[in-house]
């Protein structure tokens, strides 16, 4: 609470610290709800079609798209370019290193020299391309690793990851806009 006294503002002790904490709590609760709804839906869709749609690249992508409603357009552009680049680069390097049908690092319980080289180059090329395109999206590096490690190899694992990403890229911006629109209308009502 503030009081005005002869042109000065007097603040109650402790009040300044509470406002940012309350704001962070509300923003965190918003992220909790939106991400849980989004990822549960993506996981359910994947299960319905028989593919694993929730991969390690989907969560961070969802976070980046849901976290800052004011930058969703720029973040969506970066996410689409990032994952598309990573998929193309990852698949190209699987072919270049002769790893197309090679067992994943999980199945082998380790990686080969060729897999390590493909993984390192995939991440490096993805980061290079995203820098050149001015489209920073760190989760794309995970996409490149998932493909070149064989975890999301061509076939159902890759299709599941791509389905999960497509759903997140399509739905997260809609959720963000809807949630921020409701927050603005509530602020206008008060």
C-alpha positions as CSV (number, residue, x, y, z in Angstrom):
1,X,0.0,0.0,0.0
2,X,1.2,3.5,-0.7
3,X,0.3,6.8,0.8
4,X,0.9,10.2,-0.6
5,X,2.1,12.9,1.7
6,X,3.0,16.3,0.3
7,X,4.1,14.9,-3.1
8,X,6.1,12.0,-1.7
9,X,5.3,8.3,-1.8
10,X,5.7,6.4,1.4
11,X,5.8,2.6,1.0
12,X,4.9,0.1,3.7
13,X,7.9,-2.0,4.8
14,X,8.1,-5.4,3.0
15,X,5.5,-4.5,0.4
16,X,7.9,-4.1,-2.5
17,X,9.2,-7.6,-2.1
18,X,5.8,-9.2,-2.0
19,X,4.6,-7.8,-5.3
20,X,7.4,-9.5,-7.4
21,X,7.0,-12.7,-5.5
22,X,3.2,-12.8,-6.1
23,X,3.8,-12.0,-9.7
24,X,6.3,-14.8,-10.1
25,X,4.0,-17.2,-8.3
26,X,1.1,-16.3,-10.6
27,X,3.3,-16.6,-13.7
28,X,4.7,-19.9,-12.4
29,X,1.2,-21.2,-11.8
30,X,0.2,-20.2,-15.3
31,X,3.2,-22.1,-16.7
32,X,2.3,-25.1,-14.6
33,X,-1.2,-25.3,-15.8
34,X,-0.5,-24.5,-19.5
35,X,2.4,-26.9,-19.7
36,X,0.6,-29.7,-17.9
37,X,-2.4,-29.4,-20.2
38,X,-0.3,-29.1,-23.3
39,X,2.1,-32.0,-22.6
40,X,-0.7,-34.3,-21.3
41,X,-2.6,-33.7,-24.6
42,X,0.5,-34.3,-26.7
43,X,1.3,-37.5,-24.8
44,X,-2.3,-38.7,-25.1
45,X,-2.2,-38.0,-28.9
46,X,1.0,-39.9,-29.2
47,X,-0.4,-42.8,-27.3
48,X,-3.5,-42.9,-29.5
49,X,-1.5,-43.2,-32.6
50,X,1.1,-45.6,-31.1
51,X,4.1,-43.3,-31.1
52,X,6.1,-41.7,-28.3
53,X,5.4,-38.0,-28.8
54,X,6.9,-36.7,-25.6
55,X,10.6,-36.5,-26.1
56,X,13.3,-34.5,-24.4
57,X,13.0,-31.7,-27.0
58,X,9.3,-31.2,-26.6
59,X,9.4,-29.9,-22.9
60,X,11.9,-27.1,-23.4
61,X,10.2,-26.0,-26.6
62,X,6.9,-25.9,-24.8
63,X,8.5,-23.8,-22.0
64,X,10.0,-21.3,-24.4
65,X,6.7,-20.8,-26.3
66,X,4.5,-20.6,-23.1
67,X,6.8,-18.5,-20.9
68,X,6.7,-15.1,-22.6
69,X,3.4,-14.4,-24.3
70,X,4.8,-11.1,-25.6
71,X,7.4,-12.8,-27.8
72,X,5.5,-15.9,-29.0
73,X,5.7,-14.9,-32.7
74,X,9.5,-14.6,-32.6
75,X,9.9,-17.7,-30.5
76,X,7.6,-19.7,-32.8
77,X,9.6,-18.7,-35.8
78,X,12.8,-19.7,-34.1
79,X,11.3,-23.0,-32.9
80,X,10.1,-24.0,-36.4
81,X,13.4,-23.0,-38.1
82,X,15.4,-24.6,-35.3
83,X,13.7,-28.0,-35.3
84,X,13.4,-28.1,-39.1
85,X,17.1,-27.4,-39.4
86,X,18.0,-29.9,-36.8
87,X,15.9,-32.6,-38.4
88,X,17.4,-32.0,-41.8
89,X,20.9,-31.8,-40.5
90,X,20.5,-34.9,-38.3
91,X,19.1,-37.0,-41.1
92,X,21.8,-35.9,-43.5
93,X,24.5,-36.8,-41.0
94,X,22.9,-40.2,-40.3
95,X,23.3,-40.9,-44.0
96,X,26.7,-39.3,-44.4
97,X,28.1,-41.3,-41.5
98,X,26.4,-44.6,-42.5
99,X,24.3,-44.6,-39.3
100,X,20.8,-44.9,-40.9
101,X,20.2,-48.4,-39.6
102,X,22.8,-48.4,-36.8
103,X,21.5,-49.2,-33.3
104,X,20.8,-46.3,-31.0
105,X,23.2,-45.4,-28.2
106,X,20.6,-46.8,-25.8
107,X,20.4,-50.2,-27.5
108,X,24.2,-50.4,-27.7
109,X,24.6,-49.0,-24.2
110,X,27.3,-46.6,-25.6
111,X,28.2,-44.7,-28.7
112,X,30.6,-45.3,-31.5
113,X,33.1,-42.9,-32.9
114,X,30.9,-42.3,-35.9
115,X,27.9,-41.5,-33.6
116,X,30.0,-39.1,-31.5
117,X,31.2,-37.3,-34.7
118,X,27.7,-37.2,-36.2
119,X,26.3,-35.9,-32.9
120,X,28.9,-33.2,-32.4
121,X,28.7,-32.1,-36.0
122,X,24.9,-32.1,-35.9
123,X,24.7,-29.8,-32.9
124,X,27.5,-27.5,-34.3
125,X,25.8,-27.2,-37.7
126,X,22.4,-26.6,-36.1
127,X,23.8,-23.9,-33.9
128,X,25.6,-22.3,-36.8
129,X,22.5,-22.3,-39.0
130,X,20.3,-20.9,-36.3
131,X,22.8,-18.1,-35.6
132,X,23.0,-17.2,-39.3
133,X,19.1,-17.3,-39.5
134,X,18.9,-15.2,-36.3
135,X,16.6,-17.8,-34.9
136,X,17.9,-18.9,-31.5
137,X,16.2,-22.0,-30.1
138,X,18.3,-24.2,-27.8
139,X,16.0,-27.2,-27.8
140,X,16.8,-27.7,-31.5
141,X,20.3,-28.9,-30.4
142,X,18.5,-31.7,-28.5
143,X,16.5,-32.6,-31.6
144,X,19.8,-33.0,-33.5
145,X,21.2,-35.2,-30.8
146,X,18.1,-37.4,-30.6
147,X,18.3,-38.1,-34.3
148,X,22.1,-38.6,-34.6
149,X,22.2,-40.8,-31.5
150,X,19.6,-43.0,-33.0
151,X,17.1,-42.5,-30.1
152,X,14.7,-40.8,-32.5
153,X,15.8,-42.8,-35.5
154,X,13.9,-42.8,-38.8
155,X,10.7,-44.7,-38.4
156,X,8.2,-44.5,-35.5
157,X,10.6,-42.9,-33.0
158,X,11.3,-40.0,-35.4
159,X,7.6,-39.8,-36.4
160,X,6.6,-39.6,-32.7
161,X,9.1,-36.8,-32.0
162,X,8.0,-34.9,-35.1
163,X,4.3,-35.3,-34.1
164,X,5.0,-34.1,-30.6
165,X,6.9,-31.1,-31.9
166,X,4.2,-30.3,-34.4
167,X,1.5,-30.4,-31.8
168,X,3.5,-28.2,-29.4
169,X,4.3,-25.7,-32.2
170,X,0.7,-25.5,-33.2
171,X,-1.0,-25.5,-29.8
172,X,1.4,-23.7,-27.5
173,X,1.0,-20.3,-29.2
174,X,-2.8,-20.7,-29.1
175,X,-2.7,-21.5,-25.4
176,X,-0.4,-18.6,-24.8
177,X,-2.6,-16.1,-26.6
178,X,-5.8,-17.5,-25.0
179,X,-4.2,-17.3,-21.5
180,X,-2.8,-13.9,-21.9
181,X,-6.1,-12.7,-23.4
182,X,-8.0,-13.9,-20.3
183,X,-5.4,-12.3,-18.0
184,X,-5.8,-8.9,-19.8
185,X,-9.6,-9.2,-19.7
186,X,-9.5,-9.9,-15.9
187,X,-7.2,-7.0,-15.4
188,X,-9.6,-4.7,-17.3
189,X,-12.6,-6.0,-15.2
190,X,-10.9,-5.1,-11.9
